[in-house]
């Protein structure tokens, strides 16, 4: 377990890195990808060539004997909800970072992008159950609290991953429509029905985070493998092609279920591997919306 000092130092490092990415890369894309709830009246000004005549304010025009138009601006008051997987499997990683590290960075980037656009941010941490709920709020101190929790919250290493539980909780506590990112490896029990309900209520996006060895076993002979969530161990002969093929098949089946579930619900889905650049993946997603 990290000390308070170590947690604060890591919070600061993540803030510097992810806030910079949000300000210089994602803030504009985030604003464009997620529209506000509509347009609200802002002010009136004198008519200029090219203005839409439908926006002429006839009362003001009559008063000053010169045409004036109404000016509208986008209502940006939005809510970003993060559903963050903190199960034991998030501690798996065979490259320079764990899945949990990647999940933390992506969550921080999205939070700062929302904060830059003056949106509220809330979080639901989950494993096989809801671990913690932080209601949506604004402000830098609130975002730093979220990052601190992302770093310090101890994963549940005795249970599995229950995406359905997190989605059901979201549907209970978040009545207003929200931009919702569910960030997980989606190694979970069926979650198709609660996902469909959540996608009807919210702007739903899934981010599947995985390690290359979630899919591929190295050809390393006889090795002992431990389940990150149940702690069960088993010996595998990775030199056996059929063993490696079955391992790949299991991963692909889970991925296929994930893709089909999001597609049926009308929600968006993108995948990010721990050894790949998540910045490009997020940029591509925002620009494609």
N, C-alpha and C positions, 0 to 999 in steps of 0.2 A: 504493500500500500504506500502511495506517495505521501510525503509530508505536505503540510499546508504551503510551505515555502516553495516546494517543487511544483505544486499545482498552480500557484500564482504565476510562477515563471513561465510555465507552459501555456497558461491562459494568455499571457502577454505576447508570447511568440506567435501563437495562433491568431491573436487579434491583429498583429502587425501584418502577417502574411495574408490572411483572408479579407481583412478590411481593405487592403490595397487592391486585391483582385476585384472585390465588389465595386469599389469606387472607379476603377479604371477599365474594367472589362464588363461586369455583369449588370451594373445599375441600370444602364440604358436598355439592355436586352430584357431585363426583368420587367421594367416599366412597360415596354412594348408588348411583351408576351402576355401580361396579365392586366387587362383593362380594368378601369374603375367601374363603378356601378352606373354611370351615366354622366350627363352634363348638367352643371348647375350655373345659374345666372351669376355673373361676376360684376359687370359694370356696363355703362353705356358710353359710346364715343361717337364722334362725327363720322358720317358715312364716307367711305373711301372707295375709289374705283375698284370694282371687282368684288365688293361685299355682296352677300346674298340679300336680296331685297326682302326675303321672308323674315329677316332678323331686324327689320326697321321697327323702332319703338315709336309708334304713331303719336302717343301722348307727348313725349319729349320733343318730337319733331314739330308738332303743332305749337308747343310752348315757345320754341326758339326760332321757328320759321326756317329751319334748315334741317336736313335729314340726319337722324341719329340711329345707330344700330345697337342692339343688345350684344354683349360679349359674354360667351359662355366658357367655362373651364371644366376639365374632367374632374369628377369626384374620385379622389384617389384613396379614400379611407378603406383600406382592405385589411384582411387578416391572413397571416401566414401561419399554418399549423404544420409542425414537424412531428411525424410519427417515427421514433428512433429505436431501432433494434439494439438492445443491450444484452442480448442472450450470450451464453458462453461461446457460441460459434463465431461471434464477432471478434473474439480474441485470436482467431486463426489468421495466419499470414506467413508466407514463405519468402517474401521479398523484403524490401526495405521498410515496409509498413504493414501493420495488421489491418484487417477489415475495420476494426473499431477506429483506428487512426483516420482512415479515409472517410468513414461516416462522420466523424467529428469535424473534419475540415469542410466537407460538403455542407453540413448543417450550419457551420459558422458563416460560410460564404453566403448562403441563402438568407441567413438571419441579417447580416449586414446589408445585403442588397435590399431587403424589405425595409430595414431601418432607414436607409438612404431615401426611400420613397415614402417615408413617414407612415409605414404600415405597422400594425401590431404583430407580435410574434408569440406563439405559444408552442409548447412541446408536450408530447406524450411519450414517455420512455416505457418500453415494453420488452418482456422476454416471453415466458409462457403465461404471464399475467401482466397487468399494468403495474409498473414499478413506481412511477411518479408522474404527476401532471402539473405543469406550470401554465397557468392561464395566460392568455394573450395580453401583452402590454407593450408600450413603446419605451424607447430610451436606451442609451448606451449601457447604463448600469444593468438593465434587464438582459441585454444581449450577453454581457460579460457573465452574468449569473448562469445563463443557459450554457455557455461554453465551459464554465467551471463545473457544472453538473455533468456535462458530456465527458469531461476528463475524470472526475472524481467518483461518479456513480459506479459502484461495484456491480459487474454483471452477475446475473443469476446463473451459476454454473451447475446447478442440479436439475434444472428444467429445460424444456425445449424452447422453440420459437412459436408463438401463437399470434400470427398476423390478424386473424379473425377477431381475437379479443381486443386488440388495439383499435381496429376499425369500428367495432361495436361500441367501444367506449367513446370514440370520436363522435359517433352518431348521437350519443346520449348527452355529451357535455357541450358540443359546439352546434348551437341552433342556427347561428348566422352562417351564410355561405362563406367558405374560406378557401384560399389556395392551400392545398394539402399535399405535402411530400411525404410519402412513406419510404423510408430508407432502411433497407434490410437485405439479407442474402436470400430471403424468401424460402428458406428451408423450413417449411411449416406445414401444419395440418391444413385441410381445405379452407379457403377464405373467399371463394367466389361470390357467395350470396351477400355477405356484409360489404364486400367491395362494390358490388352493383348498387347497393343502397347508398353508400358513401359517395359514389361517383354521381348519383342523381342529385345529391345535396350540395356537393362541393366540386371545385375544380381539382380533380384528383390526378396526381402524378406519382408513379413508382420509380424508385432508383434501386436497381438490383446491384449490390456490391458483392464481388466474389474474387477469390484468389485463383490463380491458374491451376493450383493443385486441388481445388474443389472439384475440378473436372478431370484432370490428368494425374495419374499416379506415376511417379518416376520408376524406371526399371532399376530397382535397387535390391533385388533379391528378397529374402525373408525379413519383413519388418513388423514391428508391433505398432498398431494404430489405435489411438484413443479418441473416442467420441468427445468433442469439446463440451457437449451439453450433458450427456448421461454419465460420462466418465467410464463407460464400458470400454474394454480393450479387446482387441482381436489380432491374431497373427495373419498377415497376408503375404502370399508369395507373389511379389510384384513382377517377378520375371515371367510369370504365367500370363500369356496374352489374353486369355479368357477372363482372368481376374481384372486386368486393366480395362478390358472392353466392358465388363459389367459395371465397373466404377463410372466409366464415361456414360454408359446408358442410363444409370440412375440420375446423374446430373442433368443429362439432356431431357429426361422425362420431367424433372422438377422445373426446368427452364421452360419447357413446352407448356406445362400447366400454367405457369406464371404469365407467359405471353398471351395465351388463350383467355385467361381470366380477365386481364386488363383490356384486351381487345373487346370481349363481350360486354364489359361494363362501360365501354366508351372512354376509359381513362388512358392516360399516356404512360409509357414505360420506356426507360433507358437503362442500359447496363454499363457498369464501370468496373474494370479489373484493377486490383491493387497495384499492379506494376505499370498501369497506363495513365495517361494524362486526363484527369477528370475535367480540367478546364475546357479542353476541346469538346468533350462530350456535352457539357452543359451549354457551351456556346452554340453548338449545333442544334441542340434541343430548343433553346430560346429563339433562335433565328427561324426555325422551321415552324413555329407556332403562328 
